[in-house]
Amino acid sequence: MRITLFIPWRKFQRRVATVLGSAGVALLVAGTPAWAATYYVAPGGNDSSLGTSLATAWRTLAKANSSLLPGDVVLIQPGTYSDGIVPARDGGATSRISYVGSLASPGVVVVALIDLTGRSYISVKGVTSAGNATLNATIGEVAAQRDSLLYVSVSGSLSMCGAWYCHIGRSTIGTGDPTDKFRIDLQGGTPETTPNAAITKGCSVVDNAFNLGGITGGAMISLAHMRECIFSRNTFELRAPVGNADTHFFMNYRVKNCSFMDNRFTCLNLGSGTLYGMYLRDSSRYNVFVRDTVVLHPSSTRGIAVQVAAAGAFNDWRTAGDGLGSCAYNEWHDCYFKVDENIHATAKIHGCKFFGNTLITKNTTDFWADSLTMRHNTFLTTNDWRAAEFDARNTNSTIRSNIFYATGPSSYGVMQLASTSSERSDSNLVYAPGADPNRAVYNRTNSVSCRVGPGCSWCDLYGKDCRSQWGDPQFTSVSWASPDVTPRTGSIALSADLWPDGYVGAIRPGASIGDLTPPTAIGDLVLALISDHTIVLRWTATGDDWTTGQASTYDLRWSNQPITALNFDAATPVGIQPVPAVAGTPQSYVLTDLTLSTNYYFALRVVDESGNWSELSNALAATTKATDTVPPAPITFEP
């Protein structure tokens, strides 16, 4: 597991408490006034009824939308409704309007859409939206304020353009369709002309599962003009299908003072070109990323890259104006990147910090920066390439206590820097198996290579990397399929005598980055046989690391209600779990003693020996037969 080594952000912790306190916990515990009423909506109801009991339930959500007053709660009974949740009025700080379906099984309550545009203090819980969910400001720039979605499943896109202090929690967004997106942007005007109404601010997005796609129409995750928002413990399954040319995975434009923590982005690129798994541009500043993971899905046919800074036409962080200039003062701590294209900054960043990160690529990592701090990171390139490049124009930057590892004998040095820059580089471990130690560093100023340590101009003349070392860090694995950059016991990287901090790289002594690659979700769960009391399931084993190896355990569950990622934990585990086989092996499972003429739903997840869980399999529905229709096996007589 990864260990957080350095957390210099009390402001971030205060922000978490403030935002989650107001937009998360308060949504669950806030009281309602004595005059609040509880209403019911049911498929067999009547809009002419009182709606105050199941016996007098309304028929439509439209009736509820037009009737609910601050403090009211409507309990939506299982069924599919042709209209959506579109409240006609706001709730209040102590009198929220609440729409409540089934928290245990949101899939049994299906509404057409959720639209909270311009509404405040609205809570929606335990429903499935067959369409989109929208928490936008109105065109007249009235924000959606302090609304919440909890235990909600959205079959389409989520939009939060002009949302203030809203909360999205324990929900699933998207089905992987190319039109399913997550978007935060301006809603009317610009920050310069309408500084308060246009932006999204103070929102929290926590413990959600996103399954998004895209061919055209902007990035799958597009965050713009956003302030002081929190994204924590979310999973993002992002799919670029065939035909995608320029719809990227995760884009940030002019995002400020936001926190991203323990999120995982898995990027499948089947398109026609390289796409960005993470991209910051246009004065995105004062953001912090902690223990986030960005990885390329192994089934990708094209690559992904990470860009920590770009600025359009503005290549200087000092350019005035909210929307101008490049990125600055962003921080990455204990993050994990595994991409097959560059990890880089194409515009000059200022004051950014990288601490404890693992950066694995088939290409290289390169930065153009001022006042960059690069400490205790591990750089690994699995091709014959440089592990890292630092632009000759870099100024006032510190590059210390890192590991730079290239897997081929590159003639251009394992890392590139410029002797004319004001970078301070030292106490780094540099290595490439089979390479010449005298080519450890490539001096971009005069196009010569040099060793680290004394005895070469890089140290003797320019005073750089005098305490750095050439040596094998003895990583657990440097394979592209299953890399593990944890140094083995006895590694030079863990020598307390050589390094000022007692170690170099992202992994401190006694810690381990471990296996971060989960099994691929089962995608072909099907019925092999169904009778009155028996169902036979069949699927193909996916493996340990994505689609290779052998997983550790299955978690196969059943329910009499549809199973989704939201209610999987509430479903019933089968009595004896099947045992995973080697990847690619057909497997089956027999369930007996089932009830006649009964609806059953099945799904499973896969876990490897390191505790990495796959996403949920495809969900399967079956109804047992009313009578036994399976004939006995034929009798064979031996002569």
Protein Blocks (a to p, Z undefined) as FASTA:
>chain_A
ZZdfbdcbfklmmmmmmmmmmmmmmmmmoccdfkbccddddfklcfkbnolafklccfbf
klmmmmpcghiacdddedddfbdcddfbdcdfklccdddddfklmmlpccfbdcfehiah
iacehiacfbdcdddddfkopacehiacehiacfbdcddehiahiacehiaedjhiakbc
cddddeeijfklmmmlmpcehiacehiacddddfegpafbdcehiehiacehiacddddd
ehiaklcfbdcehiahiacehiacddddfbfbdcdfbdceehiahiacehiacdddfkbc
bdcdddfbdehjalbfklgcjkgccdehiacehiacddfbdcddfbdcehiacehiacdd
fbbcddddehiacehiacddfbdcdfbdcdfkbghiacehiacddfbdcfkbjbdcdfkb
ccdcehiacddehiafklmpacfklopacdedehiaklmmnopaklgccddehiablcfk
lgcfbdcehiaklmmklpmnlpacjbdghiaebjabdcdddfkbccfbdcfkbccddddd
ebjnhjgcjdfbdcddddfbdcdfklmmmpccdfbdcddddehiacddddehiaehiacd
dddddddfkopacdddddddddddfbdcbdcddddddZZ
